[in-house]
Amino acid sequence: MAVSNDFRRGMRVCVPALPTIFTIFIGYGMAAQMANVPPLGAFAMTVAIYAAPALYAILDLSISGATLFQLITIGILANLRFFVMSVTLSQMFRDVPLKRLLLWAQFVAMTPFLLTFFQSRREEPGNLFDYYRGISVPMIPAIIGGTAVGIALGGNAPAELIFGATLFMPIYFSLLLAIDIKSRYEMAAVGLGFTLTPFLETLIPGWGMAICAVGIGLTLSLAES
């Protein structure tokens, strides 16, 4: 099957993100070993959940002795944002058959969503579905490979190293968002996020970032309308 130019463009734009994605999942693999998750289980979680924030949240709960129901619930809640992303993307892919959309919905993550959304705002976005698939394909070996390396390093890695790997996520996404800032409202969102998130996360650990994101989003949406 021929590969379109939009698919190739998606792969090219994804390449700079791969080292960061790889490093994030190395941290997850190491954290899984420290939490005594069997290697096969760690791989299964990577493939099934496919989102580092939810994976880390589940690991934290498993260490604290949470029940299976609690682990499943937190995984679903942490991944609800992908439902919103999927709905948004489906509006961009209106000509794509439902079966193909469902097949590729598993690979919805922050990186392909943001990069595809940014591309949609250009004057000639091209075939956005091919572009999205081009971003998603190289991410798969980076995510699985990073998990494998983290597991291979084992649970004896310094805790500081694992914590450092988790910091790649907010830094990486902040830089990704900064690429496409086009209005004063978007600049305000970034500024408020950096300012308020640490404060709210200190007051409400585990929920500060989500509350901040929803509050800023709603406020700026009302201001922009």
N, C-alpha and C positions, 0 to 999 in steps of 0.2 A: 504494500500500500504506500502510495506516494506521501511524502511529508511536506506539508505546506510551508510557505515562507513565514506565516504567522506562528506556526508551531516552532520553527527554528528561532524566531525572534523571542518567543517565550523562554526557550531553553537558554539563550544567550543572556537575557535579563536576569535569569535565576542564578547564573553561575556565581556572581559575587556574594550571594546569600548562603551558598552551600557550606563554606567553612564555619560560619556561625551556627547554622542548623546542625551540622555534624558535632560541633563542640557542645551544644545544648544537650544533645542526646547521649554524648559521652557522660555528661554529668548525671543524666537520668540513669544510665546503666550502672554507674558506680553507686548511686543512691539506692538502686534496687538491690544491689548486692549487700549493702549495709543494712537494708531492711529485711535481709534473708529471703528475698523473693527468688524462687528457683529460676535459672536462666531461661527455661522454656516459658515459664510464666511471664517473665519480663518481656520476652519477645512477643508473646501473645498480647500483652497489654499495649505494646508499641503499635502493633498492627491494628488492633481493634479500636483503640482510643485515638491514636494518631494525633495527639496534641500534648505538648510538653507540660503546660500549666495543669491540666487535669491529671496527668501522670504523677506529677510531684504532689498534688493535693491528695491523691489516693495513697501514695507512699507514706505521707505524713500521718494520715488516718490509720493506716495499717500498723505503723509503729506504735500508735497510741492505743491499739487494741480494739479498733472499731469493728462492728459486725459486717458481714457480707452485704446486708441490706444497706447499711450506711455507706459502704464503699461504692456500691452501684449508684446510690442516690447522688452522692457528691460528684461522681463521674458524669452523670446525666446533667446535673445542674451546671457544672463547669463547662460542659460542651454545648449548652443551649445557645451560646452566641453563634455557633456554627449553623444553627437553624436559620437565624436571621441572615447570615452571610449567604447561605444556600438559596434563600428566597430572593435575595438581591441579585445573585448571579443568574438565577433562573430567568429573571426578567431580561437579562442581557443575552441569554441563549434561547430565545423564544422559538427559533426554527429547528432546534435540536430535538430529536425524538426522546420521549420520556425515559425509555429504557437506557439510552446512552447517558442521560443526565443522572439517573440513579446509580449507574456504574461508577461515574466519576465523582459523585457526591462524597464518597468515602475520603477523597483526597482534598476536600475543602479544609483549608487552614489559613492562618493569618497572612502568610506570605503570598500564596497564589491569589487570595481574595484581594488584598491591597494592590498588588501589581496589576491584576486584571481590571480592577476599578479605576486605577490611575490611567491605564491605557484607554478605557472607555471614554475618558474625558478629553481625549485628543480629537483633532478635527477629522482624522482618518483612522479610526481604531482598528479597521480590518476585521478578520474573523476572530472574535473574542473567545469563542470556545476552543479553537485550535491554540490560541495564545495561552489560555488557562491550562490546557493539557501540556503544552510545552514547558510551562513553569513546574507543573506537578511531577512530571516524569523524573527529572534529575533529583528531586527532593526525596524520592522513595529510597534509593540506595544510600543517600546521606543520612536519613533517619534510622534505617535499619543498621547500617554500618556503624553509626555512632553508638547505638545501643550495644552492638557486639563488642566494640572496643571498650566501652565502659564496663561491661560484664567481665571482659578479659582482665581489665585492670583490678577488678575485685573490690571487696569492701575494705581493703586496707589503705585506700587512698586517704590523704589528709582531709579532714572535714572542711578546711578552708578552701581546698581545691574544688570540692563539690559545690560549696556555697558560691564560689566565684563563677562556676559554670552557669548557675541559675541567674546571675546578674546579666548574662549576655542577652536574655530575652527582652527586658524592658529597654536596654540600651539599643539593641538591634531594631526593635519596633519603632522606637522614637526616631532613629535615623531614617528608617524606611518612610515614616510619615512626613518627615521634614523634606523629603525629595519633592513632594507634590503639593506643598502648601501654596495656595493661590489667593487666599483672601484674608482680610483682617480677622474674620471669625475663626478661621482655621489656626491662625497664629495665636489668637486668644486661647483656643482650646489647648494647644500645646503648652503655652505658658502657664495656664491655670492647672493643667495636669501635673506639671513638674512641681508647682508650688503647693498644691493642696493634697496630692496623693500621700506624700510622706506623713503629713500631719494627721490625715484621716486614718491611715493605716496604723499609726501609733495609738489612736483612740479606739479604733475598731479593728483589731488584727484579723487579717484574712478577708475582710469585707470592705476596707477603706478604698481600695483601687476600684472595685466595681461600683460602689456608691458614688465615687468621684466621677467616674466615666459617665454614668447615667445622668447625674446632676448637671454636669457641664454640657453634655449632649442636648438635654432637654432645654436648658437655659439658652444656649446659643441657637438652637433651632427656632425657638420662639422669637429671639432677637432678630434673626435673619429673615423670618417670614413677614 
